[in-house]
């Protein structure tokens, strides 16, 4: 993994390009602490910070050149060996053994179509001086990030937003649609960022600038996988196919010139990856599990320890103490460059930090829930027809009953009972409700203005239309893969680990696994209350049944408890600060009420307060 950045525009002088791109590269030095490289061309600059993983020699340095073409690359191309063999059979000669060199030669041999043959987790910028063509390209599922901004005919781009802000003086006005989505979900979707001027290249997209014109086009769509599912006779054959695909994916993701470790939680996803890795590797792999001293946190160390012992891993445990939570939260705001409310970034960030640079590459379990239906909402949607008969009067009665259980049932019933597929999916994805919308913390005039020209459910409406031919479960899965996975979970993984120069690889999102999983029918993934059926069966015999059949837990991040205790004063000061209140036109009385309700335990306002805290910290750090 690395950090990339660059500029394009005829109005730049070479001196200006050099000065700006060096500054941009400095902002992403944490992504690549091993080396820095810069290329300055006619109206274009490319910057690179290197995290040396493949071909540690100077032959792997970037920016990398082949003929008139130059590339800066962040990530990994897992099929580079296959492509290299094909290119070598056609008479091409390579000077090193990196996957980046294969990108250049594939483009030289096959053009843009050659780039579409790449598999892996990548984002890169390629400059073809002969054609005066700039190509920005992002991997299929959005594992690696790439942002861009146009400013008076000049283009700035980078792995993180901070690089763009360092390269161009941009308007930092807030994107209202992003703000509306953030209130509901804790992040924005699609190509939006919290900055109106900055956009994210979406998964499977490329931006091409050529002949003075620019275009954004999909080079891959998930419909490509839906159109050609692998024919499987029965569930036993499906499980066998998943096992083979995962073994193959893990084997090619173990390719590295530095040691590869495993983040092991003891859950189904990371344990399945560890089991495949133990078989594929010719050496004893190191695994890392983390425990936290946070009150009310979930401790999965015993499960991880048991799996590691069974698989013969070199197991390490870390206890991360939460004494300086405010410092960690503030640091993560700077890692994300925009407000981000998935608190699971905290344990990932602390675990990567605890490695202390001793390990550069880890295999990690994200993606399994979206590929194999690991969330409760998928089981709920197996009975979507029944939920539509949900009596609205019951919802009102449940809300009147004290306690979190009745409130949760009321929320799920109201969400699953929606007749509109888009609203059903959106409301199943958040704890916020139409009964008590999160933007109610805004002053009435501000809330009305936001509602007048935004729609926090717009992205879900587009997905509902796009996947309208699919059943309710498959529609939700595809929507999660399209929206939530890149905007929330993969963003969390990338920023939290790369903040400390750690590359996280996600084998359950490898094309060999994902293309198979997407094409499997919903009944192979979820049945009744059972979830991840085909993945569990694929690992049956390799892992103990009590590991495979244990309920989903995930990282236990008790931010609700922190906001009642250790973080209450910190959060109150940030949320009631007049600069924050006035900037966003908040209703200060409602903020005070939410803080008091949550601290007293009368009502759980944890998610709302956590989102507002991140928004307050971000605005203080980044807005003028």
N, C-alpha and C positions, 0 to 999 in steps of 0.2 A: 504494500500500500504506500501511497505517496500523497503529496499535495501538489495540485497543478493550478496554474493561473495564466492569464494572458490578456492581451489587448489587440484590437484590430481597428484601423481607421486611417484614412489617407492624410488626416490633418495632424497626426503625430509626427514629430521629428524623431530621429534615431536617439538623440540624447534624452528626449522626453520619455520615449519608450523604455530606455534602459533604466532611468531613474524610477519610473513608476513600477515597472515589473519587479525590480529588486525589492521595492517596498511591499508589493503584493506577496511575493514569495516569503518574505520575512514573517508575514502574519500567519502562515500555515507551516512554519518550521516544525511545530510539534508533530505534524503528520509525517515528516521525513527528516529526522534529525541527523541522518548519515552524510548527506551531501546536498549541495545546491547547484543548480545549473540554469543558464539563461540563454535564449536565442533571440537575436534581434534581426529582423528582416525589413523589407520595404513595406512599411505600414502595418507591421505585425510584430508582436513580441510574445514569447512563450517562456513561462517560468516553471521550475520544478524543484521540489524538495523530495529527496530520496530516502525511502526506508528500504535498505538493501535486503532482498529476500531471494531473488533469482539472479544468477550470474553476478557475483559480488565484485567481479573485476571491473576495470574501466570500460570493457565492452558492453556492460549493462547500464552505463551512465546515461542520463537524460539531461536535456533534450537529445533525442537520438535521430540520426539522419540516414537517409538512403536516397542517393541521387538528389533530386530537387525537393524531396519531401522530408519534413521534420515532424516529430510527434513528442508530446508529453503525455504520460499515461499513469493513471492511478488505478491500481487493482491487479487482477489476475485473469489471464485467459487460460482456461483449464484444458482446452483442446489444442493448445499451441503445438504440442508434439506431433499430433496427427497432421495438422496443417503444414508443419515444417517438413515432414516426410514427403508429403505431396509436392511441395515446392522444390525440394531437393531432387525428387525424381524427374522434375522438369528442367533440371540443370542449374538451379539457383544455389548460390554459395552463401553461407552464413559465417560471420566473423565471431559471434558469441553464442550463448545458449539461452538468452532471455526470451520471454514471451513478447516483449515489446518489439524486438526485431522482427518477429513473425507478423505483427500488425503492419509494419512498414512494407514488408515483402508481399504480404497478402494484398495490400492496397495497390502496390505497384503491378502485381500480376493480374488482379481481377477487378480493380477499381472499387467503387462503393459496394458492389455486390460481394466482394471479398470480405469487407468489414462485417457484413451481415452474417458471415459464417462463423464469427467468433462466438465462443461460449465462455461464460464466466461472470465475474463481478468486476466491472470496469467503467471508467469514465475517462475519455481522452480527448485531446485537441490535436488535430492533424493539419498541417499547413503544406499545401502543394503549391510551391512557388511557380512551377511551370504553367499551371492552370489558374494561378492566383485564386485558389479554392481553399477555404477554411472549413473544416468539419469538426463539429463538437458532437460527441456520441456517448450515450449512456446505456448501461446493460439492460437486459430484458425486464427484470423485476425491480430495478431501482436500488440495488444493494449499495452502490457507490453514488455519491451526490455530484451534481454539477449545476452551478447557478450562473446566470448571465444577466446583463443589463445593457440596454441601448441608451446612449446619451448623446444627442445631437449628431447622429450618424456614426458614433464611435461605440464599439462593443467591448465590454469588459466581462471576463468570466473567471470562475475559480471553483475549487472544491468546497470552499466555505464562503459565506456571504462577506465575512470580514475582509477577504482578499479583494472583492469587488469594491467595497467601501474605501479601501486603501488606494485603489487604482483610479477611481473616478469620483468627482464631487457630485454626488447624487442627491436628489430630493428624497428626504427620509420620511415623507408623508406615509401614514398608515393606510394600508389597503383595507377598506371597510368590509369587503366580503371575507377576507381572511380573519378580521376581528370577529365578525359574526360567527364564523365556523369555530374560532378559538373558544369563544364563550361556551359553545355546546360540547366540543370534543377535546379541547386542550391542544389542538394543532390545526393548521389549515390543510387543504387538500389540493390535488392536481398540481398545476404549475404555480400556484400562488405562494407568496411569502408574506410576512407581515409588512414588508416594504412595497409600496405601490410600484416602485421603479425596478425591483429585482424579481426575476422569475426563475423557477427551477425547470431545467430540462426534464421532461417526464420520462419514466421508464420506457425503454424501447423506442425512444425518439432520437433523431439527430437534427442538428441545426447546421445548415449548409449556407455559406456565403460565397457567391460566385458571380462574376460579371456585374458586380455592383448591386446584386440583388440577394436577399436572404430568404430562406424558407425553412420551416420546421415541418418535418414529415416523420411518420412512423416507419421504422425499418423492421419492426416486429410488433405483432398484436397477439394477445392471449387467445384470440379466435383461431390463430394458426394451430394451436395445440388442440383446441376443441374440435377443429375440423378433421383431425386425424388421430382419434384415440386408438390406443393399442387394444386389439380384440383379445379378450380374456374369457376363458370358458366358465370359470366359477371363482368363488372367493379364495379357494386354496391357490389357484393359479395366480390370482391378483396379489396375494401375499408373497408368493414366491418371486413374482416380478418386481415388487417393491424392494424385497431383500436384495436381489441382484443389482437393482438400480442404485440402492444406497451404498452397497459395497463398492460399486464402480465409481460412484461420485466421491466417496471418501478417499479411495485410493488415489484419484487424480488430484484431490485437494491436499493430500499429504506431500505432494511434490514441492520441495523447497530446499534451498541451500543453507538454511538455518533451521534449528529445531522447531518442531510444531508441538504444541500442547493442546489440551482439551479443557474447556470450562465445563465442569461436571456438576450438575445440580442434584442428580439422582432421580430426575423425572424421566418420562418415556423418551423425550426427544434427545436430550444430551446423552442418555444412557445408550440409546440405539446407535448414535454416532460413535460413542466410545467402543461399543461392541464391534462395529465394522472396522474401526481404526485399529483395534487390537489384532484383528485378523490380517489386515492389509499391511501393517507396518512390520518391518524386519527388526525392529528394536523396541525396547520397553518405553512406551510413551509416558510423558508426564501429564498428570491430571491435576486440576486445581478446583477446590471447592471453597466456598466462603460462608462463614457464619457471621452474624451480626449481634451486637450486644443490645440492640434496640429492644425496648420493652414492647411486648406483643408481636415481635417479629417471628417469622416461621423459621425453624431450624431444620434444614435438610442435610446437615452434615452426616448424620448416621446413614442415611440412604446412599449418599454419594460414596461414603467410605466402603459400604458393602459392595456396591457395584465395582469400585476400583479394585478391591481385593479379589473379587470374582474374576475380573478380566486381567489381573496381573499388572496393573498400572503403577507407575511411580507416583504415588498420591501425595498431594500437599494440601493442607488446610490452613486457611487464613481466618483469623477473627478480626473483623473490622469494627472499630469502636466509633460510635456516633457522637463523640463529645463536641465536635465543631461543625455541626450540621449547617449552620448559617454560612460558614466559609465554603463548604462543599457546594451548596446550592448556588451561591454567588459565582463560583468558578464554572459551574455547569451552564449558567446563563451566558457566560463568555464563550463557552464551547459551542453553544447552539446558535448564537447571534440573533435569536428571536425567541419569544416566549414559547416554552415547551413544557407540557404538564404531565408527562409520563414519569412518575417518580422512580420507576425501575432503572432509570439511567444512573441513579445514585450508587447502587451496589456494583453495577458494571464499571462505573468510573473508579470507584474505590478499589475494586479488584485489579483493574489495569494499572492503577497507581501503585498498588502493593507489589506488583511484579517487579517494579523498579528497573525496567529495561532489561531484565534477565531473559525475557522471552518476547519474541517479535510476532509470532503467529500462533493463533489459537483457533480451534474448531468450536463452533458455538451453535446452540440448538434453535435459534429463531427460525420461524417459517413453518414448523411442524403443525402448529394449530391451524393455520390457514390452508395448508395443503391437505391435511388429513382430518379436519373438523374436530378441533380440540376444545372449542368453547361451548358453553351451555346454550348459547343462542341457536346453534345448529340443531341440537336435540329438540329445542322448542319448535323450531320451524319444520321438523318432521311432521308436526301436527298443525300446520298453519291453518288448515280449514276449520279445525275445532276451535282454535284460539279466536277466530273471527266472530265466534258466538259469545265472546267474553261480555258479560253484562256490565254496562257502565255504572250501574248503581252499586255493584259489588266493589268496584274500584273506590267509590266515594266512602263506602263503609270501612274498607281496609285502611284508607288514609286516616280515618278518625281513630283507629286503634293504635295505642302507643306501641313503640318498638320497631326495630329495624326490619324484622322479618315481614311483618304485614306491609310495611312501606315498600319493600323489595318486590313482594308479590303483586302489589298494586301497580308498581312501575312496569314490571314485566308483562302483566296482563294488558295494560293500556298499550304497550308497545306492540306486542304480538297480535293484539286484536285489531290493529290498524288494517283497514281494507286496502289502502294504497301501499304498494310494495316498497316504494322509496321511503315513505315515512316509517314503515315497519322496520326496515333495515337501519335507518338512521337512529331511531329511538332505542333499538336493541343494542346499539353501539355505545351508548352513553348512559350515565345515571341521571342525567337531566331529564326533565319532563315538561310536557306542554302545560301541565297544571301549574308548575312553578318554574318558568323559563329562567335561565341564568342571566339573561340581559336585564332582568328586573332590578339589578343593582345599579343600573344607569338611571340618571335623572330622566323624568318622563319625556322631555323634549329631545334629549340625545337618543333615547330608545326609539322614539318615533322616527327620527331621521335615519337611524340605522335600518330599521324595518322597512322604510320606504324604498330603499334601493339595494337591499341585499336579501339573500335567501340562504340560510344556513343548511338547507337540505338540497341545494341545487346539484351538488356532485352526486348525491344518491339518486336523484331523478334521472341524471344522465346514465348512470349504471343500470338502473331499473329498466330503462328503455333499451339500452345496449344488450342486456342479458335477458330480455323479456321471454325468450323461448325456453329458458331453463326452469327447472322446478325450484321451489322456494329455498331449499338448502343450498343447491348449487348456485343459485343467484346470489345468495349471501356470501358464499365462499369466494366467488369471482369478484364481488364487490369489495370484500376485505382485501383480496390480493391486489386489486387495482387501486384502492384508496388507502386503507389503513396500514397495510404492510409497508409501503414506501414512505408514507408521510409520518408514521408514528414509530413503528417497531424498528425498521431498518435505520431510520434517522437516529433513534436512541442508541443502537449498537455502534453505528459509525462514529458519532461524536464522542460517546463515552470512552470508547477504546482508543480511538485515534488521538484523543487529547494527550495520551501518554505513549504514542508511537507503537501501538499494538494493532496488528492486522487481525480482524475477526472474519473467519470464513464460515459460511453457513451451508453445510452440505445438503440440508433438506430443501434448499432452494436451487441446488444444482439442476441444470436443464435435464439431466438424465432422470432425476427424481420428480421434479416439478411437472415436466411434460406428461409423465405417466399419471401422477396424482390428479392433475387437472382433468384428465379424460376419464377418470374412474367415476362411476355413478355414485350418488349420495348414499345409497344403501350399503356400499362397501366401506363407508367411512363412519356412519352414525346409524344407530338402531336403538330405539327406545332411549334409555338414559346412557347407553354405551357410546363412547366417542373414540375416534382414532382406531376403529376396529381393524382396518387392514394393516396399519403400521404395527399395532400390538401383535397381531397374528404373524406378521413377518419376522418379528423378533422372538416369538415363542420358542423356547428351547435354548436361546442364547442368553436370555435374561430371566431372572426369577419371576414367577407369576405375580407375586405381591408387589414387585416394582412395576410391572406392566399394567396391573389392574388397580393400582393406587389412584385415588382421586387427584385431579390436577391441583397443584399449589402455586408453582411459580415463585419468584422472589417475593418474600414477605416484606413489604416496605410500608410500615405503619405511619404514614404521614398524617392520617387523621388523628392518631394519638399524639404525635409531635405537636400538632397545631393546638391541642388542648394543654400541652405541657411545655416541653423544651423550646418549642418554636412560637409559642403564643405571643410573647412580648415582641419578638422579632417581626412576626407577621403583622401584628397590630400596628406597629410603628410604620411599616411599609405601606399598609393599606389605608391608613388614616392620614398619611402625609398629604398635606394640602396640594403639593405639586402634582402628585398622582391623581388625587380626587378631581382637581380642576382640569388637568390635561385630558382625562377621559370622561369628564362630566358625570362622575359617579354620584350616587345618592349616599351621602356619608352616613345618614341615619340607618339605611339598610345595611351598610357595611358593618357598622357597630352592632346591629342586631344579629347579623350572621355570625360575627365573632363571639358574641355572648351566648347565642344558642348553641353553638358548637362546643364551646368550653364547658358549659354547664351540662352537656349531654342531652339536653332537651331535643335536639335535632342534629342529625349528621349533615354538616355543611362542608365536610372535608374537601371534596373534589372542587367545589366552587372556590373555596378559600385558597386552595393550592394553585389553581389557575390564576387567580387574581394576584397571588404573591409572585408568581413567575412574571406576570405582566408588569407588575410594579418594579421588580428588580431590573427587568430588561429595559423598560422605559427610562429608568434612572441612568443606566449604563450607556444606552445607545441613542436616545433621542435628544435633540438640542433643547 
